[in-house]
């Protein structure tokens, strides 16, 4: 099958699996914030200084670029993510065929990838939905190395490594964990160049070039912050590299439950990978592929929180290695049936709560009186939906509201919440049940302010809880316009 028809089939599959969420502003709390930051960057906000987070600037630049498209950015980022998912599926099909899969096996592996994205909280614009395409492309290039080494194509290996490592560098500037996979790709290129007969000097020079290209996107961003001054650079350095070590761990029982849930969902793909390993005699290509999978597992374990979406990068090597086995009709039918059942249970049947978010955004917009409302707990996208100013640089609600972030952002959370409340925001949004354990101190401050100076004007469903909207008591309620 030619490349364009194959991509067309995968794009059609991606649209079919993801269309239900098109326009939904609250698919996942993370991507809401990426869009908010990307939007505010176009109005002069600087990540880490004006809006705090740990993700690399490259991710926010993707969303800022998407925000240049027509509309409010919500449908635009979801359409862009759909195209990225299809492109990654196409690369998985190509890589799968390099591992011995038929065209059908490659196609089904690509479809499985797109389906499993939705099962692991990747049905919108999570960061791996975007950076997986860079990693997959680098992997496909790396799988070419045994043939290039046999042909003693030293110049070709150097060029191949330059492209693969730059792609890995783009992935790293979207999230830092792909540094492990990028390192594996670089090591394989060093091996291939030596096997092709390159001298130690040429190999060392090529390795330096590849490492520099892998680091180049991040070094360029760091240099930009450096020239802005020491205070700005310190904000960049702390947010990107120091703060992650300050996050509190999760209870062992919660970690075990997350791993069990993710493992159960990945089980069919893991079984296919095991079968593929047994069927194929070990050779250089398969060693590269399984080494890559091992690197992806290390990256998955690095942060230690083990949320389901942290497993999204595992889908690329799993699906690619499984492709030869998925060519078998019974295997493919069983795997896709398993995924389809989970898709119905996890994606189709639960409500989206999109109407709830838009209702809250409308009330915020109607009652802000030109001042900044405050979303203490809930969804960061509410600021975007309300076209509202943001009263704190810690706009991602969990940073100030939840215990897991206490002491990890460099902020005195209680002092920051007290400062925001002293500004008497016209509207405060919170939740009756948190998405994670409360920061007891900041919650108490907000609860006291709500009891003293605010009245509740709206409560709408949000997952298993409710978003609660409070209006300052001295302000008359203005009705939100109907959509």
N, C-alpha and C positions, 0 to 999 in steps of 0.2 A: 504494500500500500504506500502510495506517495505521502510525503510529509504533510501537505496541506489537507487532504481528506482526513488523515489520521488526527490532525489537530482539530479539524472541524467536528469530528465525532466526539472528541474529548471536551471541546467547548460546549457542545450541545448537552453532554452529560453534566457538566458543571452547572450550566444554567438550570437544567431540570432539577438538580439536587439543591440548588441554592436560591431559587427564585422566591420561595415563600418568605424569605427574610429581606428581600429587596425593599429598602425604605425603612426598615426597622432600626430605630436609633439606639437600641439597647441590647444588641446581640450579646455583647460581652463588655464588662467594665473596662478592660484594657484598651480596646480599640476606640471606645468613645473618647478616651483621654488623648490618644494619638491624634485623632481628628481635631479635638479642641486645641491642642498645642500647635498642630500644623496650621490651623486657621489663624490663630493669634500670632504666629510667626510672620504671616503676611501683613500683619498690622504692627510689626516692630518688636514683638516679644522675643526674648532670647531664652532658649531652654537652659534650665538649671539656675538662671539668675531671676527671671521673671516668672517662670513656671517650672516647678521642680519635678524631676523624675530620674530614674537610673538608666533608661534606655539610651542608646547612642543617637546622636543627632541625625544620622542617616535615615532612621526610621521616621522621624518627624519630617524630614525633608520629602520623603515619599508622600506623606499625607499633605504636606504643604503644596506639593506639585499637583496632587489630585484636587486640592481645593481650588485650583485655578479653573477647573472645569465648571460648566454651568450647574446651577442648583445650590443646595445648602451643603453639599459634600457627602451626605449620607449615602444616597444611592450611588454616587460617583465612586466612592471608595469600595463599595460592595461590588460594583461592576468591574473595577480594576482588580480586586482580589479574585474575582471569578476568572478573569483572563490569566492572572498569575497561576491560579490553581490548574487551569487547563494546560498552560505552558509547561508547568512542572510535570503534569501527567504525561505530556508528550515526551519530555526528556526521560522520564521513567521507562516509557515504552522503548525508546531508542537504546537506553542502557540495558534493559531487559533482553533485547535482541542481541546485544553484544555478549550477553551471558548465555546465549543459546536459545532464547525464547522464539517462538513463532510470532508472526505479526499479531495473530489473535491473542496470544499470551501477553504480548506487550501492551496491546490495547486494553485488555482486561486488568492488567496491573495498573495502568493509568487510571482506569475507572475506579478501581479499588482505592487508590490513593485519594481521589476526589471524594469518594463516599466516606472514607474513614476520617477525613478532615472534619466533617460535620459531627462525627461521633466524639471527637476529642476537643470540642469547643473551638474548632477552626472553621466554622461555617460562615464567618464574616472576614474580618481583616486582622486577625492575630499576626504578630510579627513573623512567625515561620511561614505563613501563607505567602508572604512576599519573599523572604530570604531563601526559602527552600529552592526556588528556581535557580538562584546563583550556585547553591551547593550541588544541585542536581547537574547543572551544566559542567561544573568543575569535575564532578565524578565521571560523567560521560567522557570528558577529555582524558581523565586519568586512566580509564579503562583501555584507552588506545595504546598505552605505553608498552606493553609486552611486544606488540607488533612493531612499534617504532624501534624498540631496542634490538630486536632480531634484525631489522633492516639497517641497523647502525646509523639511524637518522638523527645524528646528534643535534643538528640545527633545528630539526623538527621538534625534538624533545624540549630544547630550550624555549622555543616559541610556545609549545603546548603548555609548559610549566608557567610561562609568563601569563598566559590567558587564564589557566586554572587558578593560580594564586591571586590574580587580580579579582576574579569572581569570588573567591573565598574572602578576600578583603572587603568586598561590597557586602557580603553576608555578615561579616564581623561588625561592620558599621551599621547593621540593622539590629543585631543582637550579638553580644560578645561570645556566647557559648560556641558558635561555629569555629572558633579558633582551634579547637581540638581536631575537627575534621580537616580544616585547612592545613594543619600541621601534618596530618597523615598524608594528604595529597602531596605536600612538599617532599616528605621523606620518600614516597614512592617515586617521585621524579628524580631524586638524587640516585636512588637505586638503578633506575632505568638508564640514566645518563652514564653511570659507571659501567653498566652491562653493555652499553653501546660502544664502549671503548674510549670514553672521554678520559682525559688526563685528570689527575687530582686538582690541578690548578683550574682547569675549565669547570670542573664540577663545583669547586668552592665558589668560583665567580658566579656561576649560574645559581647556586643556592642562595648567595647574597642577594642577587637580583630578585629571585622569587620571594624571599622573605621581605624585601623592601616593598615589592608590589602588594604583598598581602597586608602589610602594615600601612601602605600609602593612604588609603581613605581615612583611617583613624588619625594618622599623623597630620593630614591636611586639616582635619577638624581641630585637633589639639593646637596646631599652629595658629589657627584663626582665633581661638580663645586666648592663646598666649599673647598675641599682639593687642588684645583688648585690655590687657593689664593684669597684674597679679591677683587682684580680688576676683575678677571674672574667671581667670584660669583656675584658681583654687576651687571655685564653685563647680567648674567642669570636672576637675580631678576628684573631688570628694564624691560628687554624684555618681560618676561613672565607675570609680574603682575602689573607693574606701567605704562607702555607705553599705554595700552589700554584706560586708562582714559584720555589720552592727545589727542586722535583722535578727529578731528572736526566732528560735527554732519552733517547730510544731511538735505536739505530743506524739510519741511513738505510735500510739493507736491510730491517730489520724493519718500519719504517714503510711502505716500498713494498709489502712483502708483505701487510701488513694492509689497505692501501688497495686492492690488487689483489683480495684476497679479498672485501672488502665490495663493491667495484664489480661484481665478477662476480655476486654474489648479487642486487644491486639492478638489474642490467642490464635485465630485462624491464619493470620499472616505469619506469625511465628512458626506455626506448624508447617506452612508452605516453605519457609526458609529452611527449616530442619530437613524437610524432604528434598529440597533442592541441593542441600549440602551432601546428602547421602547419595543422590543420583549422579552427581557430577564428580569426576575425578579431580583431585586438587591440581590446579594449574595456576599460573601467575595471575590470570584475570580473576579467578574466583578468590584467590588470596587477597587481592586488592579490594574486592567487593566486601568480603567478610571483615577485613581489617577496617574498612570504612564503617561498617555497622558497629564494630567494637568502639571506634572513636565516637560515634554518635551516642552510644550508650554511656560513655564517660561524660560527654557533654550533658546528657540528660541528668546524670547523677551529681553534677558539679554544684548546683545551687542547693539541692537538698529538700526543696519544698514539695516537689513531685505533684504539682497540679496536673490535671489531665492534659492541658494544652502544652505542657513542657515536653510531652511525648510526640508532638507533631513532627519534629525533625526526624524521628525514628521511622516515620512512615516512608520516607524516600528510599533509604537502603532496603527496608523490609519489602516494599512493593517491587523494587527493581530486582532483588535477588529471587523473589517469589515468582517472577514473570514466567520462567520456563515451566513451572508446575501448574500455573493458572491456565496454560494452554489445554490442559486436560478438562474435558467438559464437566465431569462429575465434581471435580475439585472446585472449578470456578463456580459452578452452581451452588455448592455448599457454602463456599466463602461469601459469595455475594448475597445469598439468602440470609446468612447470619448477620451480615452488615445491614441488610434491608430491614430486618426485624428490629435491630437496635435503632436504626434511623427513624422508624415509625414511633418507637417508644420514647426516644430522646429528643427528636426534632419535630415530628409532625404533630403529635398529640399534645405536648405542653403548650399553654398559651404564650404568646410573644410578649405581652405587656407593653407593646409599642404605644397603644392608645393611652396608657397610664402616663408614660413619659411625656407624650405630647400635651396631655392635659395639664400636667404640672408645669411644663415649660410655658404654656399659655398663661397660666395664673401668675407665674413669676414675671412675665413680660408685661402683663396688664397692671401690676402693682409695684413695680420697682421704683417709681417716682424719680427716675434718673439716678438712683443710688444702686449699690451693688447688693443683690441678694446673696445668701450664703447657703451652700449645699454642704451641710455637715456630714451627712451620711446619705448614700444613694448613688446617683449617677452624675458623673462629671459632664455628660453631654447636655444636661439641663441648662448649663450656662450658654451653650451654643444654641439650643432650641429657643431660649429666651432672648438671644442677642444681648446678653447681660455682661456687665463688667464683673471682674472676679476680685473678691476682697482679700485674697491671700495667694501667695506664690505656691502654696501647698493645696492646689485645686483638686488633686486626686483625693477623694474623700477618705480613703483608708489611711492616708498618711497621718491625719490628726485624730481620726475617730477610732482606730482599732489598735489593740494591744500589740499586735505583731510588729507594728512600725514604731512603737514607742522607743525613743532614743536612737533611731536608725537614720533619721533624715537630717540630722544636724540642727534641728529646731528644738526649742523648748515648746512642746506641743501645748501645754496649758497656757503659757504666756501668749502664744500665737492665737489660740482660740479666744482668750480673754481680750486681746487686742481687737479681733474681728467683732466680737460682741459689743465692745465699747463704742464701735462705730455705728451701732444701732441699725443693723441691716433691716430693710423694710420687710423682707421675707426670709424665713429660714426653712430649709427642707431637711428632714431627718427620716429615720425609719423606726417602726415600733420593734422590729427584731433585726439585729445586725447581721451582715453577711459574714462577719468574723467576730471573735470576742471583743467587746468594747474596751477602749481605753477609759478606765473608770473615772479618771480625773477630768478629762475633757468632756465626757458625757455628762458628768455632774454639773459642770459649768453651763453647758447648753440647756440641760433640764431646768436649772434654776432660772436662767434667762427666759425660757419659754413660759414657765409658770408665773413669772413676775410681769412680763411685758408683752406677751404674744397670745394670740388665740388661734386655734386650729380652724382652717377654712377648707381643707380638702384632705381626703385620704383615698388612695387608689391602690389596687393590688400591685405587688412587685414580688414575683416568685412566691415564696411561702410567707411573705410578710406584706407590709404596706409602706408606701411612701407617704409621709405626712407633711403637709404644707401649713406653716404658721405665718400669720400676718401680724405686724405690730399693732397693738390695741388702739393706738391713737390714729390709725389710718383706716378710712372706710374701704371696704372691699369693692374693687372694680371688677366687673364681670369680664371674663376672658372672651374674646371674640370667637364665634363658632368657626371651625375649620371649613 
